[in-house]
């Protein structure tokens, strides 16, 4: 995943973004902009979303991943 594209909100699944604006806000809040934390959180979130049949990663999923796997 391209971090620049993620920061611009430019990561898409067809016509829809994969990460909602709220998800991007939570990613930034948790990571503080640190690339390693962004990558880790996005990877865990994409795996979690895929396992649960979700096409869009929202802020609630990001919070679940942070609480369940990264805290």
N, C-alpha and C positions, 0 to 999 in steps of 0.2 A: 504494500500500500504506500502510496506517495504521500508523505507528510505535508507537503505543500498543498496538494489537492485536498487533503483532509482539512487543513486549516482554512481553506477557501470554501469548504463545504461542497466540493466538486466531485465527491466520490458517489457514483450513481449506479443503480441497478435498473437498466432500461431508462425510463423517463423519471423515475423517482430517486431521490437521494437515499443512500443506505443509512446514513446517520442523520437523525432529525437535528434541528437547531438546538433543541434542549439537550440532546446527547452530546453535541459538540461543546456546549457550555459546561456540562458535567465533566467531560474529558479534560477540558482545560483547567477546571477548578481542581480536579484531583491531581493532575500531572504537573501543574505549574509551568507547562511548556516543555518539560523534560522529554526528549525524544524517546528514551528507553521506556518511560512510563506510558507514554502515548501508545507506543507499539504494543506493549504488554496488555494494556486495557482494551485496545481495539481488537487484538487477536482473541482475547478471552471473550469479548462481547460478540464477535462474529461467530465464534464456535458455539456460544450459548444460544445465539439467535438461530443458527442453523439447526441445532439439536431440537429447538422448540418450534421450528417451522415459521419463524418470523422473517419477513422480508425487509423490514425497517427496524433499525436499532434506535430506540427512544431513550429518553433520560431515565425512565424507570428501570430499564434493563441495565443501563450503565451503573446505576446505584446498586442493583442486585449483584452485579459482578464485583463491584468494589467491596460490598459487605460480605459476600460469600466466598470470594476467591483471593482478594488482594488486600484484605485488612489483617 
